[in-house]
Amino acid sequence: MLNQKNKTQPREPLQLLSYNKYVTTRVGIISLAGFSMAALSLLLQFLNYGAISV
């Protein structure tokens, strides 16, 4: 009933991380920014622990 044409076509499997595939620059920048913020947060937590444990 609804879009019968799609059921007859073979569907391509989802490929998230495939060999020899590149991510876009925007995705790389976003992931690098997220990793940098996480690392900075971890460093601040260690500094805070060191300050309150003394």
GIBEL-V814723 format. One line per field, one symbol per residue. ss: DSSP state (H for helix, E for strand, L for the rest). A space follows every 50 residues. Layout:
ss: ???
This chain:
ss: LLLLHHHHLLLLLLLLLLLLLLLLHHHHHHHHHHHHHHHHHHHHHHHHHH HHHL
